[in-house]
Amino acid sequence: MTKDDKQKTELAPAWPLNWQSLDKAFENFRKEFEKSFASFPSFPSMQKLSALSCDIVDEGDKYVVKAEMPGIKKDEVKLNVFDNSLEISAQHKEEEEEKKKNYLRKERSEVSYYRTLPLPEKVVSDKTSAKLSDGVLSITIPKATPTPKPKSSSIQVQ
């Protein structure tokens, strides 16, 4: 192996082939990207892409996803369910106008959410249901092949 070959192989990162680690890497990249632009002045027309906090629970025959989306109405949410992933997006715009004696104040705010979540098993996308309540989106996605719940044993601590 020549010196040039060795340098080429050292530049290629070793990446574990795991969807969860890939999702986490992209999420970390997004956070660092947003931090790098935090020092720039904010303009009213700039839209804010908010972090979408999600929990995924495996209930054996289905996945239950809970996503925090404060300020979003149900008609502003878009869901796409694929065989092994879930795509969540939402966009909310508000505009307020106040007229007084000699001035006009106009304020706008816009928030967007976007997240793609890989699912470890194949799901039945057309039987998915979703409900938005108090800023929390609850999504139920049935699995194509339910996994049996593991048996548990009660162990006495001595």
C-alpha positions as a Python dict, from the first residue, in 0.01 Angstrom:
ca = {
    (1, 'M'): (0, 0, 0),
    (2, 'T'): (148, 336, -102),
    (3, 'K'): (134, 651, 104),
    (4, 'D'): (-131, 799, -130),
    (5, 'D'): (-352, 487, -91),
    (6, 'K'): (-323, 510, 287),
    (7, 'Q'): (-428, 879, 285),
    (8, 'K'): (-731, 800, 65),
    (9, 'T'): (-855, 529, 299),
    (10, 'E'): (-808, 749, 606),
    (11, 'L'): (-1031, 1018, 455),
    (12, 'A'): (-1329, 786, 414),
    (13, 'P'): (-1527, 775, 741),
    (14, 'A'): (-1639, 442, 879),
    (15, 'W'): (-2017, 462, 893),
    (16, 'P'): (-2232, 204, 1069),
    (17, 'L'): (-2520, 99, 845),
    (18, 'N'): (-2794, 187, 1090),
    (19, 'W'): (-3092, 414, 1014),
    (20, 'Q'): (-3117, 542, 1372),
    (21, 'S'): (-2753, 655, 1376),
    (22, 'L'): (-2795, 816, 1034),
    (23, 'D'): (-3106, 1002, 1154),
    (24, 'K'): (-2919, 1118, 1465),
    (25, 'A'): (-2623, 1237, 1252),
    (26, 'F'): (-2853, 1445, 1029),
    (27, 'E'): (-3033, 1586, 1334),
    (28, 'N'): (-2698, 1688, 1489),
    (29, 'F'): (-2593, 1843, 1157),
    (30, 'R'): (-2919, 2043, 1143),
    (31, 'K'): (-2871, 2171, 1499),
    (32, 'E'): (-2510, 2276, 1428),
    (33, 'F'): (-2620, 2441, 1103),
    (34, 'E'): (-2888, 2643, 1287),
    (35, 'K'): (-2637, 2742, 1558),
    (36, 'S'): (-2396, 2873, 1295),
    (37, 'F'): (-2662, 3111, 1162),
    (38, 'A'): (-2784, 3223, 1507),
    (39, 'S'): (-2537, 3515, 1509),
    (40, 'F'): (-2681, 3664, 1188),
    (41, 'P'): (-2949, 3933, 1224),
    (42, 'S'): (-3301, 3800, 1200),
    (43, 'F'): (-3523, 3932, 924),
    (44, 'P'): (-3906, 3932, 950),
    (45, 'S'): (-3938, 3739, 625),
    (46, 'M'): (-3714, 3455, 747),
    (47, 'Q'): (-3904, 3149, 846),
    (48, 'K'): (-3811, 2957, 1158),
    (49, 'L'): (-3756, 2584, 1122),
    (50, 'S'): (-3820, 2443, 1467),
    (51, 'A'): (-3686, 2121, 1609),
    (52, 'L'): (-3952, 1853, 1615),
    (53, 'S'): (-3926, 1646, 1931),
    (54, 'C'): (-4058, 1294, 1875),
    (55, 'D'): (-4110, 978, 2078),
    (56, 'I'): (-4161, 640, 1910),
    (57, 'V'): (-4305, 352, 2112),
    (58, 'D'): (-4314, -8, 1985),
    (59, 'E'): (-4635, -165, 2116),
    (60, 'G'): (-4585, -502, 1947),
    (61, 'D'): (-4856, -473, 1681),
    (62, 'K'): (-4811, -102, 1611),
    (63, 'Y'): (-4588, 201, 1654),
    (64, 'V'): (-4716, 505, 1841),
    (65, 'V'): (-4540, 832, 1756),
    (66, 'K'): (-4586, 1147, 1962),
    (67, 'A'): (-4455, 1474, 1817),
    (68, 'E'): (-4461, 1810, 1994),
    (69, 'M'): (-4596, 2078, 1758),
    (70, 'P'): (-4705, 2382, 1962),
    (71, 'G'): (-4903, 2646, 1775),
    (72, 'I'): (-4997, 2417, 1487),
    (73, 'K'): (-5355, 2347, 1371),
    (74, 'K'): (-5456, 2006, 1237),
    (75, 'D'): (-5513, 2136, 882),
    (76, 'E'): (-5150, 2262, 874),
    (77, 'V'): (-5000, 1914, 931),
    (78, 'K'): (-4889, 1687, 646),
    (79, 'L'): (-4807, 1321, 707),
    (80, 'N'): (-4659, 1073, 462),
    (81, 'V'): (-4621, 713, 574),
    (82, 'F'): (-4404, 479, 369),
    (83, 'D'): (-4330, 108, 417),
    (84, 'N'): (-4052, 179, 667),
    (85, 'S'): (-4051, 553, 742),
    (86, 'L'): (-4270, 843, 850),
    (87, 'E'): (-4245, 1200, 720),
    (88, 'I'): (-4400, 1479, 932),
    (89, 'S'): (-4421, 1841, 823),
    (90, 'A'): (-4623, 2145, 928),
    (91, 'Q'): (-4623, 2516, 861),
    (92, 'H'): (-4803, 2790, 1053),
    (93, 'K'): (-4821, 3161, 963),
    (94, 'E'): (-4959, 3449, 1168),
    (95, 'E'): (-4992, 3811, 1074),
    (96, 'E'): (-5097, 4094, 1304),
    (97, 'E'): (-5164, 4454, 1206),
    (98, 'E'): (-5224, 4750, 1435),
    (99, 'K'): (-5298, 5104, 1319),
    (100, 'K'): (-5244, 5402, 1548),
    (101, 'K'): (-5222, 5780, 1494),
    (102, 'N'): (-4914, 5824, 1276),
    (103, 'Y'): (-4769, 5479, 1239),
    (104, 'L'): (-4843, 5130, 1119),
    (105, 'R'): (-4704, 4826, 1300),
    (106, 'K'): (-4709, 4501, 1114),
    (107, 'E'): (-4577, 4176, 1259),
    (108, 'R'): (-4553, 3833, 1104),
    (109, 'S'): (-4441, 3505, 1243),
    (110, 'E'): (-4396, 3175, 1074),
    (111, 'V'): (-4291, 2839, 1213),
    (112, 'S'): (-4222, 2518, 1023),
    (113, 'Y'): (-4159, 2165, 1138),
    (114, 'Y'): (-4007, 1881, 937),
    (115, 'R'): (-3882, 1539, 1034),
    (116, 'T'): (-3839, 1203, 868),
    (117, 'L'): (-3836, 910, 1107),
    (118, 'P'): (-3708, 569, 996),
    (119, 'L'): (-3911, 278, 1129),
    (120, 'P'): (-3734, -52, 1205),
    (121, 'E'): (-4008, -273, 1060),
    (122, 'K'): (-4246, -262, 765),
    (123, 'V'): (-4580, -91, 839),
    (124, 'V'): (-4929, -75, 690),
    (125, 'S'): (-4930, 287, 572),
    (126, 'D'): (-5296, 311, 466),
    (127, 'K'): (-5422, 213, 815),
    (128, 'T'): (-5235, 493, 994),
    (129, 'S'): (-5435, 728, 1215),
    (130, 'A'): (-5337, 1064, 1363),
    (131, 'K'): (-5479, 1310, 1617),
    (132, 'L'): (-5359, 1656, 1721),
    (133, 'S'): (-5445, 1760, 2076),
    (134, 'D'): (-5293, 2039, 2288),
    (135, 'G'): (-4992, 2078, 2058),
    (136, 'V'): (-4907, 1705, 2057),
    (137, 'L'): (-4954, 1502, 1740),
    (138, 'S'): (-5023, 1133, 1815),
    (139, 'I'): (-4976, 893, 1523),
    (140, 'T'): (-5065, 522, 1534),
    (141, 'I'): (-4905, 307, 1263),
    (142, 'P'): (-4993, -65, 1248),
    (143, 'K'): (-4705, -303, 1174),
    (144, 'A'): (-4724, -532, 870),
    (145, 'T'): (-4601, -822, 1083),
    (146, 'P'): (-4668, -778, 1455),
    (147, 'T'): (-4386, -883, 1686),
    (148, 'P'): (-4481, -1082, 1993),
    (149, 'K'): (-4431, -909, 2324),
    (150, 'P'): (-4137, -1060, 2512),
    (151, 'K'): (-4220, -1280, 2809),
    (152, 'S'): (-4116, -1140, 3142),
    (153, 'S'): (-4038, -1304, 3471),
    (154, 'S'): (-4073, -1149, 3810),
    (155, 'I'): (-3744, -1170, 3998),
    (156, 'Q'): (-3728, -1126, 4372),
    (157, 'V'): (-3446, -905, 4494),
    (158, 'Q'): (-3260, -1040, 4796),
}
